[in-house]
């Protein structure tokens, strides 16, 4: 399977957005691991473009970075997250 031009552009956008948001929050990759449960080496690969994130990883990163999955996926340029159901987030994080 070959990677197309649009796939490369999308990957670069995702990498840039993840790193920019993480740095804005002054989070290290270890802090991201603590907040999301995503192994630091896996997160590093996602941020550097050598690995795609899963749906669940994208969800966890959106919550930790206070943005939307749409923003991380490059579907919108709006960083502000949608109104969230805090009960669902709290229940998921307490597991």
KARA-V51732 format. One record per run of one state. SS is the DSSP state (~ for helix, > for strand, _ for the rest). FROM is the first residue (numbers start at 1). TO is the last residue. If there is no record, write none. Layout:
ss: (SS & SS)
from: (FROM & FROM)
to: (TO & TO)
This chain:
ss: (_ & ~ & _ & ~ & _ & ~ & _ & ~ & _ & ~ & _ & ~ & _)
from: (1 & 5 & 25 & 29 & 37 & 40 & 49 & 55 & 65 & 69 & 73 & 86 & 94)
to: (4 & 24 & 28 & 36 & 39 & 48 & 54 & 64 & 68 & 72 & 85 & 93 & 95)
